[in-house]
């Protein structure tokens, strides 16, 4: 299930679907279930070249690849019979190893919980800096000469051609549309923010991070979006809460459990998550027509506050959900969790880098690394069907 998404401690943007936590991970050599090619005899080696060309045709290769992948998928989670064939004395040792691993898992859980407490500690230490950042953005407090000097030193370090600002050209001013610009400069969020959304996000004053406390039912974190009064909705604060499962997942990371968003109190005709259309309806009896206003879902950044609901295990096991629908829900959940993680790990801590666009350089490098990984995987898949030169 997609709600079992392990949390990437590096805050990366990998949206690859993780292995479900309830999937058996049998390490038995599944290759034993496949027949291997043998050395051809003289008659096989002397077959016509046309047959070889037919096998190497792209369509045939694709069909063979699909057949092999399907066979491998059928074997996942199935026993090869090797473990069952071991002597009882060896089986006892295997069970003992499982007992040792239980203790390892307990320590891993403790390690992750302590890491979470360390994150909370340093967030508290950073809060005065976040408050100072917000004061400079809003203009409620003027930036000091020392702060400007430190910033220019960093700019010069990043770019040797940086030109220093004049010292006597007025005092620092508020930064308009800071958070709208920062969010738009994130590769994933840029695709979600529509022109209509921009009108509302111009009123975004601050984005804050907090962690759930001991009084909360589960560990997790909360994202808080603070708005000034605007013509779109009555809320001055919109929140999105992400909850973790109690125990870490198989990979040793916290696992997302679910997310909860604030219900947005839209003003009349201002709901950005809907589009309205006017349709004519004709009465069959009187032949009179009337205009009907209908709403339909619209793409919007504010759908972020209406997270998808994970299907229950029972619904999946009973086949109550269509496979295509399940895949769509999983993709939405993964995207939702990744955006929350990027806001937490990237955008909030380095907001000025997203505002200036500096962070884009690093995000693009990450994307290029992911693309190269995909290319390498594709090359590996093709190796079995390439001719030797």
Secondary structure, 3 states (H helix, E strand, C coil): CCCCCECCCCCCCCCCCCCCCCCCCCCCCHHHHCCCCCCCCHHHHCCCHHHHHHHHCHHHHHHHHHHHHHHHHHHCCCCCCHHHHCCHHHHHHHHHHHHHHHHHHHHHHHHHHHHHHHHHHHHHHHHHHHHHHHHHHHCCCCCCHHHHHHHHHHHHHHCCCCCCCCCCCCCCCCCCCHHHHHHHCCHHHHCCCCHHHHHHHCCEEEEEEEECCCCCCCCEEEEEEEECCCCCECCCEEEEEEEECCCCCCCCCCEEEEEEECCCCECCCCCCCEEEEEEEEECCCCCCEEEEEEEEECCCHHHHHCCCCCCCHHHHHCCCCCHHHHHHHHHHHHHHHHHHHHHHHHHCCCHHHHHHCHHHHHHHHHHHHHHHHHHHHHHHHHHHHCCCC
